[in-house]
Amino acid sequence: MIHDFVYDIPVRVYFGKDQLHNLGPELRRFGTKVLMTYGGGSIKKIGLYDKVVSEIRKAGLELYELSGIEPNPKVSSVREGAKICKEKGIDVLLAVGGGSTIDATKWIAASACVDHDAWDFFDPAIMAPVEKALPILDILTLSATGSEMDTAGVISNPDTKDKYGRLDPHILPKVSFLDPTNTFTVSPYQTACGSADILSHIIEVYFNMDSDMYMLDCFMEGLMKTVIKYTPIAIKEPDNYEARANLMWTSSWAINGFINAGKALPWSCHPMEHELSAIYDITHGLGLAILTPRWLKYCLDEKNVGRYVQFGVNVFGLSAEGSPMEIASKAIECLSSVLFDTFGLKRTLPEVGIGEENFPVMARKAVGGDVLRGFKHLRQEDVENIFRMCME
């Protein structure tokens, strides 16, 4: 079956080394008062901050700043940003950083246009509608979430120990600047976590059997092979432009909606991982790396084994000869080897300081108190079982 779909991602992308001179004119299209958001200050260490400020000043724009946006961005940052926007009459937002900065900025843009609290957009009992948002531009510094080219944003609330993602077309960036050189200083660990995140975005859609879009299967297989090829190069040679460019562009296309066409099933690993990072504040990509092979192993059965075989043969070059279940198991082993041996990420939850004490509540929240109706339907006990598989 091939479903009907609409594909509309009107993001203007400036890709490459020498594109920042377009920043000022692009910002001026949306107004004169700019709020620049960023994280812990790494953009100052690499000289990007000074370049951005120079372009903004050159364009004659009024600049305000919000720094300190955390990984797994907190609703407190969204509240502070919205406050600045309202007090200063901000016209346009500029996020300079990775997915966390961009996600927070998206919800600052929406929160600046309403009177209610920012968390009302995420509270399951309220789910306030997004009717408008301030325009958003971004300058990406980490290849991972794909937030630079999608309608999603994930926010955490430490007070309630919740982490929710939400999609809305109003928060789609207007313009994204993607310069691979801005990722040269990303550490091997964060590079690996980012690549695990990219792979998870693709795998969540690839292992979705309600559509027969062969063209997209081939495209996704190519994206996964790209991540597997270039991540170890970027880890060993951080200033390898070819590797960084391939990872950056793959990150965007892994989650900008293109590969979703005709595939409508909900994701599985992301809701589970959100519970891990909501409580333990671990790196999102690391949590996904630990969960994904176990989820695949748990979901494998005679009905879906063909998908695993296709994955193993087309992505990892396994022989199609032999028992489908054996090939499927080898495919999962290949993925595990990539994530834990090649990328060098931790294999288990205990290695990152996570025990079993919160599994029941995390599993209940992950399934929304009911059933997670993804690639394979998962109830609370299933999610708890997958968490336990991650203990060893």
C-alpha positions, -999 to +999 in steps of 0.1 A: +000+000+000+012+035-008-006+063+011-014+099+000+008+125+015+017+162+014+054+173+014+060+210+021+093+220+037+098+257+028+132+262+046+158+282+027+192+265+033+225+282+029+250+253+028+288+257+028+317+277+041+311+312+028+274+318+033+272+339+064+273+372+045+236+363+037+226+364+074+220+402+077+198+405+046+178+374+056+172+387+091+161+421+078+134+404+058+116+397+091+124+429+112+150+449+130+151+435+165+169+402+168+171+378+198+201+355+194+200+323+214+229+300+222+242+275+247+272+274+270+295+296+250+313+272+226+303+295+197+326+322+213+355+298+216+354+289+179+349+325+168+314+320+154+299+344+179+320+373+167+313+366+130+275+364+137+275+396+157+295+414+130+270+404+103+241+415+125+257+449+133+266+454+096+229+450+087+220+477+112+199+454+134+192+457+171+206+427+189+196+410+222+209+377+236+198+347+255+227+323+265+229+292+286+204+270+268+211+235+281+213+201+264+178+185+267+165+221+268+145+232+298+111+250+298+128+276+320+149+288+290+118+290+269+101+311+295+131+334+298+133+338+260+096+346+257+099+372+284+127+390+265+107+388+233+077+405+249+096+431+268+119+441+239+095+437+210+116+411+192+108+406+155+129+376+147+149+349+165+183+335+156+194+302+171+231+295+170+239+260+181+227+224+180+193+209+182+188+218+219+193+255+211+171+254+180+143+234+198+142+259+227+141+288+202+112+273+184+091+272+215+103+307+225+090+319+192+056+303+199+055+313+236+063+350+227+029+351+209+007+339+238-002+350+273-001+315+289+028+296+303+052+278+278+046+244+294+009+247+284+020+237+249+032+203+263+011+195+293-011+166+282-040+180+301-039+213+282-020+210+249-025+246+240-027+252+203+000+270+184-016+297+163+015+317+154+052+321+162+079+346+156+101+339+126+132+317+133+166+315+116+193+292+127+231+286+124+238+249+130+268+237+150+260+200+155+248+173+131+222+154+150+186+163+156+177+178+122+158+205+140+171+230+115+148+217+089+118+202+107+086+212+125+095+195+158+108+207+191+115+188+224+114+204+258+121+191+293+105+201+326+127+191+355+099+199+380+076+172+366+104+150+352+087+151+318+102+155+283+079+160+254+082+166+217+057+183+196+053+192+159+038+223+145+043+240+111+044+275+128+078+267+144+096+256+112+127+277+106+125+302+078+163+300+070+190+276+080+228+282+077+246+249+074+284+253+075+302+220+081+333+239+094+312+249+124+312+213+135+350+208+133+354+213+171+326+189+180+341+162+203+343+125+193+317+117+219+292+143+207+299+134+171+291+098+179+259+107+198+248+129+170+253+102+144+234+077+166+205+103+167+206+105+129+205+068+125+176+065+149+156+090+130+160+069+099+155+036+116+122+047+132+108+053+098+125+025+079+111-001+103+076+009+095+056-016+074+024+002+064+038+015+031+055+000+000+076+030-011+106+013-026+122+046-036+122+058+000+136+025+012+166+030-011+170+066+000+169+057+037+194+029+031+217+054+014+214+078+043+222+051+069+253+039+049+264+075+047+263+079+085+281+046+090+308+055+065+316+091+076+311+090+114+344+072+121+362+095+097+348+126+115+358+111+149+394+105+138+397+135+115+374+162+131+383+188+104+376+165+075+352+187+055+338+158+033+328+138+064+313+167+083+294+179+052+279+145+046+268+141+082+253+176+083+232+171+052+222+136+061+211+150+095+187+174+078+172+149+054+168+122+080+140+141+096+127+169+074+096+149+064+108+135+031+114+099+042+081+099+061+060+102+029+033+075+031+047+061+064+024+070+093+032+048+122+043+064+155+080+062+166+090+038+194+125+044+206+122+082+209+093+081+235+113+055+255+145+076+253+126+108+263+119+091+296+155+082+302+168+118+295+138+134+314+148+117+346+186+111+342+194+140+318+216+117+296+226+127+261+197+120+238+217+102+211+234+080+236+201+069+250+189+061+215+220+041+208+215+019+239+178+014+232+176+008+194+193-026+190+174-040+220+141-026+206+148-043+173+157-076+189+125-075+210+103-067+181+117-093+157+093-121+147+084-143+117+060-116+103+085-088+101+117-107+096+118-097+060+124-061+069+154-070+090+168-091+062+165-061+038+182-039+064+211-063+068+216-070+032+212-035+018+228-015+046+255-039+060+261-060+029+251-093+045+245-123+023+208-129+015+215-167+016+205-186+047+178-185+074+160-151+075+160-151+113+198-157+113+203-128+089+181-106+110+201-114+141+233-106+123+219-073+111+211-063+147+247-074+157+261-052+129+242-022+141+253-028+177+289-031+165+286+002+147+272+020+177+293+006+204+326-005+187+330+018+158+313+049+173+326+040+208+294+046+228+285+030+260+265-003+256+243-004+288+223+017+311+244+009+342+274+022+324+257+056+323+245+054+359+209+042+353+193+015+374+159-002+373+142+018+400+122+040+376+114+015+348+077+012+357+070+049+357+091+055+326+074+027+307+040+039+317+047+074+304+064+061+273+032+043+262+010+072+273-008+049+298-020+027+270-002+012+240+027+025+219+014+017+185+046+018+165+064-008+143+052-034+168+026-025+194+042-021+229+025-021+262+040-010+295+054-044+303+070-046+269+088-013+274+099-024+308+113-056+292+133-035+266+147-013+294+158-044+312+175-057+281+196-025+282+210-035+316+235-060+302 
